[in-house]
Amino acid sequence: MQGKKRATFLKVRCNDCGNEQLVYSHASSVIKCQVCGKTLVMPRGGKAEIKTTILGVVG
């Protein structure tokens, strides 16, 4: 059975400080910016809510 890849890693940019980092599209915990601490990703019981700018898909 072939299908679309569901979960991916995303490259995002913090809207406050401009830091770029990788996050998981289906994160199960809150992910904060490693530089300024702003919340970038909120878990939602499946696909996470991305609260910042997505630059692209990695892999």
PDB file of N, CA, C and O in Angstrom:
ATOM      1  N   MET A   1       0.831  -1.178   0.000  1.00  0.00           N
ATOM      2  CA  MET A   1       0.000   0.000   0.000  1.00  0.00           C
ATOM      3  C   MET A   1       0.883   1.251   0.000  1.00  0.00           C
ATOM      4  O   MET A   1       1.702   1.457   0.896  1.00  0.00           O
ATOM      5  N   GLN A   2       0.696   2.059  -1.006  1.00  0.00           N
ATOM      6  CA  GLN A   2       1.466   3.289  -1.097  1.00  0.00           C
ATOM      7  C   GLN A   2       0.570   4.474  -0.789  1.00  0.00           C
ATOM      8  O   GLN A   2      -0.617   4.484  -1.115  1.00  0.00           O
ATOM      9  N   GLY A   3       1.157   5.455  -0.166  1.00  0.00           N
ATOM     10  CA  GLY A   3       0.392   6.663   0.162  1.00  0.00           C
ATOM     11  C   GLY A   3       1.325   7.827   0.367  1.00  0.00           C
ATOM     12  O   GLY A   3       2.546   7.712   0.266  1.00  0.00           O
ATOM     13  N   LYS A   4       0.708   8.950   0.657  1.00  0.00           N
ATOM     14  CA  LYS A   4       1.514  10.136   0.925  1.00  0.00           C
ATOM     15  C   LYS A   4       2.202  10.011   2.270  1.00  0.00           C
ATOM     16  O   LYS A   4       1.689   9.398   3.206  1.00  0.00           O
ATOM     17  N   LYS A   5       3.366  10.604   2.334  1.00  0.00           N
ATOM     18  CA  LYS A   5       4.084  10.698   3.602  1.00  0.00           C
ATOM     19  C   LYS A   5       3.297  11.661   4.483  1.00  0.00           C
ATOM     20  O   LYS A   5       3.034  12.793   4.080  1.00  0.00           O
ATOM     21  N   ARG A   6       2.922  11.227   5.670  1.00  0.00           N
ATOM     22  CA  ARG A   6       2.051  12.040   6.510  1.00  0.00           C
ATOM     23  C   ARG A   6       2.814  13.030   7.373  1.00  0.00           C
ATOM     24  O   ARG A   6       2.517  14.224   7.360  1.00  0.00           O
ATOM     25  N   ALA A   7       3.787  12.548   8.116  1.00  0.00           N
ATOM     26  CA  ALA A   7       4.521  13.413   9.035  1.00  0.00           C
ATOM     27  C   ALA A   7       5.874  13.780   8.444  1.00  0.00           C
ATOM     28  O   ALA A   7       6.554  12.938   7.857  1.00  0.00           O
ATOM     29  N   THR A   8       6.256  15.024   8.599  1.00  0.00           N
ATOM     30  CA  THR A   8       7.518  15.497   8.048  1.00  0.00           C
ATOM     31  C   THR A   8       8.201  16.449   9.028  1.00  0.00           C
ATOM     32  O   THR A   8       7.612  16.890  10.015  1.00  0.00           O
ATOM     33  N   PHE A   9       9.434  16.743   8.726  1.00  0.00           N
ATOM     34  CA  PHE A   9      10.145  17.788   9.461  1.00  0.00           C
ATOM     35  C   PHE A   9      10.031  19.075   8.651  1.00  0.00           C
ATOM     36  O   PHE A   9      10.132  19.063   7.424  1.00  0.00           O
ATOM     37  N   LEU A  10       9.821  20.169   9.346  1.00  0.00           N
ATOM     38  CA  LEU A  10       9.651  21.465   8.701  1.00  0.00           C
ATOM     39  C   LEU A  10      10.730  22.424   9.183  1.00  0.00           C
ATOM     40  O   LEU A  10      11.099  22.427  10.358  1.00  0.00           O
ATOM     41  N   LYS A  11      11.226  23.232   8.262  1.00  0.00           N
ATOM     42  CA  LYS A  11      12.152  24.300   8.634  1.00  0.00           C
ATOM     43  C   LYS A  11      11.295  25.538   8.848  1.00  0.00           C
ATOM     44  O   LYS A  11      10.568  25.964   7.951  1.00  0.00           O
ATOM     45  N   VAL A  12      11.386  26.118  10.052  1.00  0.00           N
ATOM     46  CA  VAL A  12      10.577  27.289  10.385  1.00  0.00           C
ATOM     47  C   VAL A  12      11.465  28.445  10.832  1.00  0.00           C
ATOM     48  O   VAL A  12      12.615  28.250  11.226  1.00  0.00           O
ATOM     49  N   ARG A  13      10.911  29.644  10.762  1.00  0.00           N
ATOM     50  CA  ARG A  13      11.632  30.847  11.209  1.00  0.00           C
ATOM     51  C   ARG A  13      10.795  31.531  12.280  1.00  0.00           C
ATOM     52  O   ARG A  13       9.601  31.767  12.094  1.00  0.00           O
ATOM     53  N   CYS A  14      11.426  31.844  13.388  1.00  0.00           N
ATOM     54  CA  CYS A  14      10.762  32.571  14.474  1.00  0.00           C
ATOM     55  C   CYS A  14      10.412  33.972  13.982  1.00  0.00           C
ATOM     56  O   CYS A  14      11.255  34.672  13.421  1.00  0.00           O
ATOM     57  N   ASN A  15       9.167  34.370  14.196  1.00  0.00           N
ATOM     58  CA  ASN A  15       8.726  35.697  13.747  1.00  0.00           C
ATOM     59  C   ASN A  15       9.279  36.823  14.622  1.00  0.00           C
ATOM     60  O   ASN A  15       9.277  37.982  14.207  1.00  0.00           O
ATOM     61  N   ASP A  16       9.751  36.496  15.826  1.00  0.00           N
ATOM     62  CA  ASP A  16      10.283  37.528  16.721  1.00  0.00           C
ATOM     63  C   ASP A  16      11.769  37.804  16.497  1.00  0.00           C
ATOM     64  O   ASP A  16      12.175  38.957  16.352  1.00  0.00           O
ATOM     65  N   CYS A  17      12.590  36.724  16.469  1.00  0.00           N
ATOM     66  CA  CYS A  17      14.042  36.938  16.410  1.00  0.00           C
ATOM     67  C   CYS A  17      14.682  36.493  15.093  1.00  0.00           C
ATOM     68  O   CYS A  17      15.847  36.804  14.845  1.00  0.00           O
ATOM     69  N   GLY A  18      13.941  35.771  14.245  1.00  0.00           N
ATOM     70  CA  GLY A  18      14.486  35.350  12.958  1.00  0.00           C
ATOM     71  C   GLY A  18      15.260  34.048  12.990  1.00  0.00           C
ATOM     72  O   GLY A  18      15.767  33.614  11.956  1.00  0.00           O
ATOM     73  N   ASN A  19      15.366  33.410  14.155  1.00  0.00           N
ATOM     74  CA  ASN A  19      16.065  32.130  14.269  1.00  0.00           C
ATOM     75  C   ASN A  19      15.358  31.063  13.434  1.00  0.00           C
ATOM     76  O   ASN A  19      14.130  30.991  13.415  1.00  0.00           O
ATOM     77  N   GLU A  20      16.148  30.235  12.742  1.00  0.00           N
ATOM     78  CA  GLU A  20      15.585  29.133  11.957  1.00  0.00           C
ATOM     79  C   GLU A  20      15.898  27.822  12.657  1.00  0.00           C
ATOM     80  O   GLU A  20      17.019  27.611  13.121  1.00  0.00           O
ATOM     81  N   GLN A  21      14.894  26.930  12.732  1.00  0.00           N
ATOM     82  CA  GLN A  21      15.121  25.622  13.325  1.00  0.00           C
ATOM     83  C   GLN A  21      14.160  24.606  12.727  1.00  0.00           C
ATOM     84  O   GLN A  21      13.173  24.963  12.082  1.00  0.00           O
ATOM     85  N   LEU A  22      14.471  23.321  12.956  1.00  0.00           N
ATOM     86  CA  LEU A  22      13.647  22.229  12.456  1.00  0.00           C
ATOM     87  C   LEU A  22      12.643  21.819  13.515  1.00  0.00           C
ATOM     88  O   LEU A  22      12.967  21.751  14.700  1.00  0.00           O
ATOM     89  N   VAL A  23      11.412  21.544  13.076  1.00  0.00           N
ATOM     90  CA  VAL A  23      10.371  21.047  13.968  1.00  0.00           C
ATOM     91  C   VAL A  23       9.652  19.888  13.284  1.00  0.00           C
ATOM     92  O   VAL A  23       9.692  19.757  12.061  1.00  0.00           O
ATOM     93  N   TYR A  24       8.999  19.052  14.080  1.00  0.00           N
ATOM     94  CA  TYR A  24       8.253  17.915  13.568  1.00  0.00           C
ATOM     95  C   TYR A  24       6.802  18.334  13.336  1.00  0.00           C
ATOM     96  O   TYR A  24       6.201  18.991  14.186  1.00  0.00           O
ATOM     97  N   SER A  25       6.245  17.958  12.195  1.00  0.00           N
ATOM     98  CA  SER A  25       4.894  18.392  11.840  1.00  0.00           C
ATOM     99  C   SER A  25       3.817  17.827  12.764  1.00  0.00           C
ATOM    100  O   SER A  25       2.730  18.395  12.866  1.00  0.00           O
ATOM    101  N   HIS A  26       4.110  16.715  13.435  1.00  0.00           N
ATOM    102  CA  HIS A  26       3.149  16.092  14.343  1.00  0.00           C
ATOM    103  C   HIS A  26       3.710  16.091  15.778  1.00  0.00           C
ATOM    104  O   HIS A  26       3.631  15.083  16.480  1.00  0.00           O
ATOM    105  N   ALA A  27       4.264  17.209  16.194  1.00  0.00           N
ATOM    106  CA  ALA A  27       4.880  17.320  17.513  1.00  0.00           C
ATOM    107  C   ALA A  27       3.867  17.014  18.614  1.00  0.00           C
ATOM    108  O   ALA A  27       2.699  17.389  18.515  1.00  0.00           O
ATOM    109  N   SER A  28       4.322  16.331  19.658  1.00  0.00           N
ATOM    110  CA  SER A  28       3.434  15.971  20.766  1.00  0.00           C
ATOM    111  C   SER A  28       3.685  16.838  21.999  1.00  0.00           C
ATOM    112  O   SER A  28       3.100  16.600  23.055  1.00  0.00           O
ATOM    113  N   SER A  29       4.542  17.831  21.867  1.00  0.00           N
ATOM    114  CA  SER A  29       4.782  18.769  22.965  1.00  0.00           C
ATOM    115  C   SER A  29       5.032  20.158  22.384  1.00  0.00           C
ATOM    116  O   SER A  29       5.322  20.307  21.198  1.00  0.00           O
ATOM    117  N   VAL A  30       4.915  21.157  23.232  1.00  0.00           N
ATOM    118  CA  VAL A  30       5.147  22.540  22.809  1.00  0.00           C
ATOM    119  C   VAL A  30       6.614  22.698  22.411  1.00  0.00           C
ATOM    120  O   VAL A  30       7.507  22.235  23.120  1.00  0.00           O
ATOM    121  N   ILE A  31       6.858  23.352  21.277  1.00  0.00           N
ATOM    122  CA  ILE A  31       8.224  23.626  20.832  1.00  0.00           C
ATOM    123  C   ILE A  31       8.420  25.126  20.840  1.00  0.00           C
ATOM    124  O   ILE A  31       7.650  25.876  20.240  1.00  0.00           O
ATOM    125  N   LYS A  32       9.471  25.554  21.535  1.00  0.00           N
ATOM    126  CA  LYS A  32       9.780  26.980  21.648  1.00  0.00           C
ATOM    127  C   LYS A  32      11.050  27.305  20.876  1.00  0.00           C
ATOM    128  O   LYS A  32      11.883  26.432  20.631  1.00  0.00           O
ATOM    129  N   CYS A  33      11.188  28.565  20.499  1.00  0.00           N
ATOM    130  CA  CYS A  33      12.393  29.041  19.828  1.00  0.00           C
ATOM    131  C   CYS A  33      13.587  28.836  20.756  1.00  0.00           C
ATOM    132  O   CYS A  33      13.519  29.148  21.945  1.00  0.00           O
ATOM    133  N   GLN A  34      14.665  28.317  20.212  1.00  0.00           N
ATOM    134  CA  GLN A  34      15.863  28.054  21.005  1.00  0.00           C
ATOM    135  C   GLN A  34      16.585  29.336  21.397  1.00  0.00           C
ATOM    136  O   GLN A  34      17.420  29.315  22.302  1.00  0.00           O
ATOM    137  N   VAL A  35      16.285  30.445  20.740  1.00  0.00           N
ATOM    138  CA  VAL A  35      16.963  31.708  21.026  1.00  0.00           C
ATOM    139  C   VAL A  35      16.141  32.594  21.968  1.00  0.00           C
ATOM    140  O   VAL A  35      16.632  33.009  23.018  1.00  0.00           O
ATOM    141  N   CYS A  36      14.886  32.884  21.591  1.00  0.00           N
ATOM    142  CA  CYS A  36      14.104  33.847  22.372  1.00  0.00           C
ATOM    143  C   CYS A  36      13.003  33.213  23.218  1.00  0.00           C
ATOM    144  O   CYS A  36      12.440  33.883  24.084  1.00  0.00           O
ATOM    145  N   GLY A  37      12.685  31.947  22.992  1.00  0.00           N
ATOM    146  CA  GLY A  37      11.695  31.264  23.808  1.00  0.00           C
ATOM    147  C   GLY A  37      10.252  31.400  23.361  1.00  0.00           C
ATOM    148  O   GLY A  37       9.357  30.896  24.039  1.00  0.00           O
ATOM    149  N   LYS A  38       9.993  32.066  22.239  1.00  0.00           N
ATOM    150  CA  LYS A  38       8.623  32.196  21.733  1.00  0.00           C
ATOM    151  C   LYS A  38       8.097  30.818  21.322  1.00  0.00           C
ATOM    152  O   LYS A  38       8.855  29.998  20.803  1.00  0.00           O
ATOM    153  N   THR A  39       6.808  30.558  21.548  1.00  0.00           N
ATOM    154  CA  THR A  39       6.192  29.287  21.165  1.00  0.00           C
ATOM    155  C   THR A  39       6.059  29.232  19.646  1.00  0.00           C
ATOM    156  O   THR A  39       5.462  30.117  19.033  1.00  0.00           O
ATOM    157  N   LEU A  40       6.625  28.177  19.045  1.00  0.00           N
ATOM    158  CA  LEU A  40       6.570  27.996  17.599  1.00  0.00           C
ATOM    159  C   LEU A  40       5.531  26.962  17.193  1.00  0.00           C
ATOM    160  O   LEU A  40       4.880  27.111  16.159  1.00  0.00           O
ATOM    161  N   VAL A  41       5.368  25.908  18.001  1.00  0.00           N
ATOM    162  CA  VAL A  41       4.491  24.792  17.653  1.00  0.00           C
ATOM    163  C   VAL A  41       3.688  24.371  18.882  1.00  0.00           C
ATOM    164  O   VAL A  41       4.226  24.246  19.982  1.00  0.00           O
ATOM    165  N   MET A  42       2.373  24.153  18.669  1.00  0.00           N
ATOM    166  CA  MET A  42       1.485  23.655  19.716  1.00  0.00           C
ATOM    167  C   MET A  42       0.932  22.296  19.291  1.00  0.00           C
ATOM    168  O   MET A  42       0.462  22.157  18.162  1.00  0.00           O
ATOM    169  N   PRO A  43       0.979  21.290  20.170  1.00  0.00           N
ATOM    170  CA  PRO A  43       0.427  19.981  19.826  1.00  0.00           C
ATOM    171  C   PRO A  43      -1.092  20.043  19.741  1.00  0.00           C
ATOM    172  O   PRO A  43      -1.728  20.800  20.474  1.00  0.00           O
ATOM    173  N   ARG A  44      -1.671  19.251  18.851  1.00  0.00           N
ATOM    174  CA  ARG A  44      -3.122  19.234  18.677  1.00  0.00           C
ATOM    175  C   ARG A  44      -3.667  17.812  18.544  1.00  0.00           C
ATOM    176  O   ARG A  44      -4.730  17.624  17.952  1.00  0.00           O
ATOM    177  N   GLY A  45      -2.974  16.810  19.075  1.00  0.00           N
ATOM    178  CA  GLY A  45      -3.467  15.436  19.023  1.00  0.00           C
ATOM    179  C   GLY A  45      -3.379  14.817  17.645  1.00  0.00           C
ATOM    180  O   GLY A  45      -4.145  13.905  17.334  1.00  0.00           O
ATOM    181  N   GLY A  46      -2.495  15.272  16.837  1.00  0.00           N
ATOM    182  CA  GLY A  46      -2.291  14.812  15.463  1.00  0.00           C
ATOM    183  C   GLY A  46      -1.320  15.782  14.838  1.00  0.00           C
ATOM    184  O   GLY A  46      -0.197  15.946  15.315  1.00  0.00           O
ATOM    185  N   LYS A  47      -1.753  16.426  13.769  1.00  0.00           N
ATOM    186  CA  LYS A  47      -0.906  17.440  13.152  1.00  0.00           C
ATOM    187  C   LYS A  47      -0.837  18.654  14.070  1.00  0.00           C
ATOM    188  O   LYS A  47      -1.863  19.163  14.520  1.00  0.00           O
ATOM    189  N   ALA A  48       0.366  19.104  14.338  1.00  0.00           N
ATOM    190  CA  ALA A  48       0.568  20.220  15.264  1.00  0.00           C
ATOM    191  C   ALA A  48       0.190  21.549  14.625  1.00  0.00           C
ATOM    192  O   ALA A  48       0.198  21.685  13.401  1.00  0.00           O
ATOM    193  N   GLU A  49      -0.137  22.519  15.455  1.00  0.00           N
ATOM    194  CA  GLU A  49      -0.431  23.872  14.987  1.00  0.00           C
ATOM    195  C   GLU A  49       0.873  24.655  14.929  1.00  0.00           C
ATOM    196  O   GLU A  49       1.509  24.900  15.954  1.00  0.00           O
ATOM    197  N   ILE A  50       1.266  25.048  13.715  1.00  0.00           N
ATOM    198  CA  ILE A  50       2.496  25.814  13.509  1.00  0.00           C
ATOM    199  C   ILE A  50       2.142  27.290  13.648  1.00  0.00           C
ATOM    200  O   ILE A  50       1.312  27.800  12.894  1.00  0.00           O
ATOM    201  N   LYS A  51       2.757  27.977  14.593  1.00  0.00           N
ATOM    202  CA  LYS A  51       2.398  29.358  14.906  1.00  0.00           C
ATOM    203  C   LYS A  51       3.428  30.356  14.372  1.00  0.00           C
ATOM    204  O   LYS A  51       3.492  31.490  14.848  1.00  0.00           O
ATOM    205  N   THR A  52       4.222  29.952  13.402  1.00  0.00           N
ATOM    206  CA  THR A  52       5.261  30.807  12.863  1.00  0.00           C
ATOM    207  C   THR A  52       5.390  30.563  11.360  1.00  0.00           C
ATOM    208  O   THR A  52       4.574  29.849  10.777  1.00  0.00           O
ATOM    209  N   THR A  53       6.397  31.144  10.738  1.00  0.00           N
ATOM    210  CA  THR A  53       6.594  31.040   9.294  1.00  0.00           C
ATOM    211  C   THR A  53       7.263  29.713   8.922  1.00  0.00           C
ATOM    212  O   THR A  53       8.314  29.369   9.462  1.00  0.00           O
ATOM    213  N   ILE A  54       6.646  28.973   7.998  1.00  0.00           N
ATOM    214  CA  ILE A  54       7.234  27.726   7.498  1.00  0.00           C
ATOM    215  C   ILE A  54       8.060  28.068   6.266  1.00  0.00           C
ATOM    216  O   ILE A  54       7.559  28.666   5.313  1.00  0.00           O
ATOM    217  N   LEU A  55       9.337  27.679   6.298  1.00  0.00           N
ATOM    218  CA  LEU A  55      10.243  27.959   5.183  1.00  0.00           C
ATOM    219  C   LEU A  55      10.271  26.817   4.166  1.00  0.00           C
ATOM    220  O   LEU A  55      10.518  27.041   2.981  1.00  0.00           O
ATOM    221  N   GLY A  56      10.016  25.597   4.633  1.00  0.00           N
ATOM    222  CA  GLY A  56      10.025  24.463   3.711  1.00  0.00           C
ATOM    223  C   GLY A  56       9.995  23.144   4.429  1.00  0.00           C
ATOM    224  O   GLY A  56      10.074  23.073   5.655  1.00  0.00           O
ATOM    225  N   VAL A  57       9.878  22.082   3.624  1.00  0.00           N
ATOM    226  CA  VAL A  57       9.873  20.713   4.137  1.00  0.00           C
ATOM    227  C   VAL A  57      11.278  20.136   3.980  1.00  0.00           C
ATOM    228  O   VAL A  57      11.915  20.313   2.942  1.00  0.00           O
ATOM    229  N   VAL A  58      11.757  19.447   5.011  1.00  0.00           N
ATOM    230  CA  VAL A  58      13.088  18.855   4.983  1.00  0.00           C
ATOM    231  C   VAL A  58      12.943  17.348   4.793  1.00  0.00           C
ATOM    232  O   VAL A  58      12.185  16.690   5.506  1.00  0.00           O
ATOM    233  N   GLY A  59      13.684  16.811   3.819  1.00  0.00           N
ATOM    234  CA  GLY A  59      13.679  15.369   3.600  1.00  0.00           C
ATOM    235  C   GLY A  59      12.590  14.990   2.712  1.00  0.00           C
ATOM    236  O   GLY A  59      12.424  13.809   2.409  1.00  0.00           O
TER     237      GLY A  59
END
